[in-house]
Amino acid sequence: MKRALQVGLPLLLIGAALAYYQLSQPHTPQALFLKRCSTCHALPDLSGYQKEELAPLVQFMRTHNGAYRVISDAEAPVIIAYLESRWPISTSSADPDPSMILIQTSRTQ
């Protein structure tokens, strides 16, 4: 019994920690975008960008602003594809996707 507790309890705790980690990760492209990009800054108004500017913008954030610490190599294309799939991006309150009604910021700042 004591041996079972010595082996079983640590395995149970490791399993619980892994389950918690898995459940806390974003599971959709939208959730990935919201979680990763808002980690470092308020979500910007992307409606002023052209579709072809979105991929370079995400890559610039990763290479120049340190977002490589937050957005992995595998996650960057998912975020880019999500943003491009939502094109044209609207800040209208009529937009059916509330995640795309983003905080207004100036593109020139």
Biotite code that builds the C-alpha atoms (Angstrom):
import biotite.structure as struc

atoms = struc.array([
    struc.Atom([0.000, 0.000, 0.000], chain_id="A", res_id=1, res_name="MET", atom_name="CA", element="C"),
    struc.Atom([2.777, 2.412, 0.935], chain_id="A", res_id=2, res_name="LYS", atom_name="CA", element="C"),
    struc.Atom([4.625, 1.621, -2.300], chain_id="A", res_id=3, res_name="ARG", atom_name="CA", element="C"),
    struc.Atom([1.441, 2.197, -4.309], chain_id="A", res_id=4, res_name="ALA", atom_name="CA", element="C"),
    struc.Atom([1.093, 5.655, -2.745], chain_id="A", res_id=5, res_name="LEU", atom_name="CA", element="C"),
    struc.Atom([4.763, 6.455, -3.387], chain_id="A", res_id=6, res_name="GLN", atom_name="CA", element="C"),
    struc.Atom([4.349, 5.667, -7.077], chain_id="A", res_id=7, res_name="VAL", atom_name="CA", element="C"),
    struc.Atom([0.684, 6.441, -7.656], chain_id="A", res_id=8, res_name="GLY", atom_name="CA", element="C"),
    struc.Atom([0.448, 9.850, -5.994], chain_id="A", res_id=9, res_name="LEU", atom_name="CA", element="C"),
    struc.Atom([3.273, 11.474, -7.997], chain_id="A", res_id=10, res_name="PRO", atom_name="CA", element="C"),
    struc.Atom([1.836, 10.003, -11.211], chain_id="A", res_id=11, res_name="LEU", atom_name="CA", element="C"),
    struc.Atom([-1.591, 11.346, -10.311], chain_id="A", res_id=12, res_name="LEU", atom_name="CA", element="C"),
    struc.Atom([-0.161, 14.816, -9.637], chain_id="A", res_id=13, res_name="LEU", atom_name="CA", element="C"),
    struc.Atom([1.797, 14.805, -12.901], chain_id="A", res_id=14, res_name="ILE", atom_name="CA", element="C"),
    struc.Atom([-1.326, 13.715, -14.790], chain_id="A", res_id=15, res_name="GLY", atom_name="CA", element="C"),
    struc.Atom([-3.381, 16.462, -13.175], chain_id="A", res_id=16, res_name="ALA", atom_name="CA", element="C"),
    struc.Atom([-0.743, 19.069, -14.021], chain_id="A", res_id=17, res_name="ALA", atom_name="CA", element="C"),
    struc.Atom([-0.603, 17.913, -17.653], chain_id="A", res_id=18, res_name="LEU", atom_name="CA", element="C"),
    struc.Atom([-4.401, 17.962, -17.912], chain_id="A", res_id=19, res_name="ALA", atom_name="CA", element="C"),
    struc.Atom([-4.535, 21.479, -16.458], chain_id="A", res_id=20, res_name="TYR", atom_name="CA", element="C"),
    struc.Atom([-1.867, 22.671, -18.897], chain_id="A", res_id=21, res_name="TYR", atom_name="CA", element="C"),
    struc.Atom([-3.682, 21.129, -21.869], chain_id="A", res_id=22, res_name="GLN", atom_name="CA", element="C"),
    struc.Atom([-7.016, 22.641, -20.855], chain_id="A", res_id=23, res_name="LEU", atom_name="CA", element="C"),
    struc.Atom([-5.474, 26.090, -20.375], chain_id="A", res_id=24, res_name="SER", atom_name="CA", element="C"),
    struc.Atom([-4.105, 26.223, -23.948], chain_id="A", res_id=25, res_name="GLN", atom_name="CA", element="C"),
    struc.Atom([-6.056, 27.945, -26.744], chain_id="A", res_id=26, res_name="PRO", atom_name="CA", element="C"),
    struc.Atom([-7.846, 25.370, -28.887], chain_id="A", res_id=27, res_name="HIS", atom_name="CA", element="C"),
    struc.Atom([-9.019, 27.475, -31.829], chain_id="A", res_id=28, res_name="THR", atom_name="CA", element="C"),
    struc.Atom([-7.183, 29.893, -34.117], chain_id="A", res_id=29, res_name="PRO", atom_name="CA", element="C"),
    struc.Atom([-9.308, 32.733, -32.718], chain_id="A", res_id=30, res_name="GLN", atom_name="CA", element="C"),
    struc.Atom([-8.435, 31.813, -29.126], chain_id="A", res_id=31, res_name="ALA", atom_name="CA", element="C"),
    struc.Atom([-4.763, 31.490, -30.093], chain_id="A", res_id=32, res_name="LEU", atom_name="CA", element="C"),
    struc.Atom([-4.781, 34.975, -31.643], chain_id="A", res_id=33, res_name="PHE", atom_name="CA", element="C"),
    struc.Atom([-6.545, 36.517, -28.656], chain_id="A", res_id=34, res_name="LEU", atom_name="CA", element="C"),
    struc.Atom([-4.361, 34.835, -26.032], chain_id="A", res_id=35, res_name="LYS", atom_name="CA", element="C"),
    struc.Atom([-0.964, 35.188, -27.681], chain_id="A", res_id=36, res_name="ARG", atom_name="CA", element="C"),
    struc.Atom([-1.266, 38.693, -29.116], chain_id="A", res_id=37, res_name="CYS", atom_name="CA", element="C"),
    struc.Atom([-2.864, 40.205, -26.009], chain_id="A", res_id=38, res_name="SER", atom_name="CA", element="C"),
    struc.Atom([-0.053, 38.813, -23.855], chain_id="A", res_id=39, res_name="THR", atom_name="CA", element="C"),
    struc.Atom([2.255, 41.691, -24.846], chain_id="A", res_id=40, res_name="CYS", atom_name="CA", element="C"),
    struc.Atom([-0.090, 44.504, -25.875], chain_id="A", res_id=41, res_name="HIS", atom_name="CA", element="C"),
    struc.Atom([-3.678, 45.621, -26.306], chain_id="A", res_id=42, res_name="ALA", atom_name="CA", element="C"),
    struc.Atom([-5.146, 44.183, -29.479], chain_id="A", res_id=43, res_name="LEU", atom_name="CA", element="C"),
    struc.Atom([-4.767, 46.769, -32.241], chain_id="A", res_id=44, res_name="PRO", atom_name="CA", element="C"),
    struc.Atom([-7.255, 47.878, -34.851], chain_id="A", res_id=45, res_name="ASP", atom_name="CA", element="C"),
    struc.Atom([-6.139, 45.868, -37.867], chain_id="A", res_id=46, res_name="LEU", atom_name="CA", element="C"),
    struc.Atom([-8.788, 47.259, -40.202], chain_id="A", res_id=47, res_name="SER", atom_name="CA", element="C"),
    struc.Atom([-6.287, 49.754, -41.619], chain_id="A", res_id=48, res_name="GLY", atom_name="CA", element="C"),
    struc.Atom([-3.983, 47.003, -42.841], chain_id="A", res_id=49, res_name="TYR", atom_name="CA", element="C"),
    struc.Atom([-4.104, 45.315, -46.206], chain_id="A", res_id=50, res_name="GLN", atom_name="CA", element="C"),
    struc.Atom([-4.401, 41.535, -46.227], chain_id="A", res_id=51, res_name="LYS", atom_name="CA", element="C"),
    struc.Atom([-0.864, 41.136, -47.541], chain_id="A", res_id=52, res_name="GLU", atom_name="CA", element="C"),
    struc.Atom([0.484, 43.194, -44.604], chain_id="A", res_id=53, res_name="GLU", atom_name="CA", element="C"),
    struc.Atom([-0.792, 40.809, -41.922], chain_id="A", res_id=54, res_name="LEU", atom_name="CA", element="C"),
    struc.Atom([1.835, 38.059, -42.299], chain_id="A", res_id=55, res_name="ALA", atom_name="CA", element="C"),
    struc.Atom([4.751, 40.521, -42.276], chain_id="A", res_id=56, res_name="PRO", atom_name="CA", element="C"),
    struc.Atom([3.194, 42.239, -39.257], chain_id="A", res_id=57, res_name="LEU", atom_name="CA", element="C"),
    struc.Atom([3.039, 39.000, -37.256], chain_id="A", res_id=58, res_name="VAL", atom_name="CA", element="C"),
    struc.Atom([6.582, 38.089, -38.337], chain_id="A", res_id=59, res_name="GLN", atom_name="CA", element="C"),
    struc.Atom([7.839, 41.583, -37.420], chain_id="A", res_id=60, res_name="PHE", atom_name="CA", element="C"),
    struc.Atom([6.344, 41.217, -33.946], chain_id="A", res_id=61, res_name="MET", atom_name="CA", element="C"),
    struc.Atom([8.150, 37.893, -33.563], chain_id="A", res_id=62, res_name="ARG", atom_name="CA", element="C"),
    struc.Atom([11.542, 39.047, -34.857], chain_id="A", res_id=63, res_name="THR", atom_name="CA", element="C"),
    struc.Atom([11.728, 42.623, -33.572], chain_id="A", res_id=64, res_name="HIS", atom_name="CA", element="C"),
    struc.Atom([9.378, 42.884, -30.613], chain_id="A", res_id=65, res_name="ASN", atom_name="CA", element="C"),
    struc.Atom([10.184, 39.644, -28.811], chain_id="A", res_id=66, res_name="GLY", atom_name="CA", element="C"),
    struc.Atom([6.900, 37.891, -29.577], chain_id="A", res_id=67, res_name="ALA", atom_name="CA", element="C"),
    struc.Atom([8.910, 34.764, -30.469], chain_id="A", res_id=68, res_name="TYR", atom_name="CA", element="C"),
    struc.Atom([8.786, 34.141, -26.709], chain_id="A", res_id=69, res_name="ARG", atom_name="CA", element="C"),
    struc.Atom([4.975, 33.982, -26.876], chain_id="A", res_id=70, res_name="VAL", atom_name="CA", element="C"),
    struc.Atom([4.160, 32.869, -30.443], chain_id="A", res_id=71, res_name="ILE", atom_name="CA", element="C"),
    struc.Atom([5.920, 29.674, -31.518], chain_id="A", res_id=72, res_name="SER", atom_name="CA", element="C"),
    struc.Atom([7.058, 28.882, -35.056], chain_id="A", res_id=73, res_name="ASP", atom_name="CA", element="C"),
    struc.Atom([4.074, 26.540, -35.372], chain_id="A", res_id=74, res_name="ALA", atom_name="CA", element="C"),
    struc.Atom([1.575, 29.079, -34.001], chain_id="A", res_id=75, res_name="GLU", atom_name="CA", element="C"),
    struc.Atom([2.552, 32.048, -36.218], chain_id="A", res_id=76, res_name="ALA", atom_name="CA", element="C"),
    struc.Atom([1.079, 30.579, -39.447], chain_id="A", res_id=77, res_name="PRO", atom_name="CA", element="C"),
    struc.Atom([-2.121, 29.679, -37.595], chain_id="A", res_id=78, res_name="VAL", atom_name="CA", element="C"),
    struc.Atom([-2.531, 33.265, -36.370], chain_id="A", res_id=79, res_name="ILE", atom_name="CA", element="C"),
    struc.Atom([-1.730, 34.647, -39.825], chain_id="A", res_id=80, res_name="ILE", atom_name="CA", element="C"),
    struc.Atom([-4.213, 32.288, -41.511], chain_id="A", res_id=81, res_name="ALA", atom_name="CA", element="C"),
    struc.Atom([-6.879, 33.253, -38.961], chain_id="A", res_id=82, res_name="TYR", atom_name="CA", element="C"),
    struc.Atom([-6.377, 36.978, -39.562], chain_id="A", res_id=83, res_name="LEU", atom_name="CA", element="C"),
    struc.Atom([-6.313, 36.542, -43.330], chain_id="A", res_id=84, res_name="GLU", atom_name="CA", element="C"),
    struc.Atom([-9.443, 34.379, -43.248], chain_id="A", res_id=85, res_name="SER", atom_name="CA", element="C"),
    struc.Atom([-11.303, 37.174, -41.463], chain_id="A", res_id=86, res_name="ARG", atom_name="CA", element="C"),
    struc.Atom([-10.451, 39.664, -44.202], chain_id="A", res_id=87, res_name="TRP", atom_name="CA", element="C"),
    struc.Atom([-11.699, 42.293, -44.629], chain_id="A", res_id=88, res_name="PRO", atom_name="CA", element="C"),
    struc.Atom([-11.327, 43.064, -40.949], chain_id="A", res_id=89, res_name="ILE", atom_name="CA", element="C"),
    struc.Atom([-14.068, 45.311, -39.658], chain_id="A", res_id=90, res_name="SER", atom_name="CA", element="C"),
    struc.Atom([-14.412, 47.360, -36.494], chain_id="A", res_id=91, res_name="THR", atom_name="CA", element="C"),
    struc.Atom([-18.153, 47.619, -37.039], chain_id="A", res_id=92, res_name="SER", atom_name="CA", element="C"),
    struc.Atom([-20.358, 46.560, -34.166], chain_id="A", res_id=93, res_name="SER", atom_name="CA", element="C"),
    struc.Atom([-22.319, 44.605, -36.795], chain_id="A", res_id=94, res_name="ALA", atom_name="CA", element="C"),
    struc.Atom([-19.337, 42.272, -37.294], chain_id="A", res_id=95, res_name="ASP", atom_name="CA", element="C"),
    struc.Atom([-20.511, 38.826, -36.135], chain_id="A", res_id=96, res_name="PRO", atom_name="CA", element="C"),
    struc.Atom([-17.098, 37.980, -34.640], chain_id="A", res_id=97, res_name="ASP", atom_name="CA", element="C"),
    struc.Atom([-16.598, 40.093, -31.498], chain_id="A", res_id=98, res_name="PRO", atom_name="CA", element="C"),
    struc.Atom([-12.885, 39.237, -31.355], chain_id="A", res_id=99, res_name="SER", atom_name="CA", element="C"),
    struc.Atom([-12.355, 41.330, -34.468], chain_id="A", res_id=100, res_name="MET", atom_name="CA", element="C"),
    struc.Atom([-13.830, 44.461, -32.907], chain_id="A", res_id=101, res_name="ILE", atom_name="CA", element="C"),
    struc.Atom([-10.429, 45.420, -31.645], chain_id="A", res_id=102, res_name="LEU", atom_name="CA", element="C"),
    struc.Atom([-9.155, 48.260, -29.560], chain_id="A", res_id=103, res_name="ILE", atom_name="CA", element="C"),
    struc.Atom([-8.589, 51.288, -31.757], chain_id="A", res_id=104, res_name="GLN", atom_name="CA", element="C"),
    struc.Atom([-4.925, 52.295, -32.052], chain_id="A", res_id=105, res_name="THR", atom_name="CA", element="C"),
    struc.Atom([-3.088, 54.394, -34.566], chain_id="A", res_id=106, res_name="SER", atom_name="CA", element="C"),
    struc.Atom([-1.098, 52.527, -37.192], chain_id="A", res_id=107, res_name="ARG", atom_name="CA", element="C"),
    struc.Atom([1.550, 55.255, -37.175], chain_id="A", res_id=108, res_name="THR", atom_name="CA", element="C"),
    struc.Atom([2.444, 54.995, -33.503], chain_id="A", res_id=109, res_name="GLN", atom_name="CA", element="C"),
])
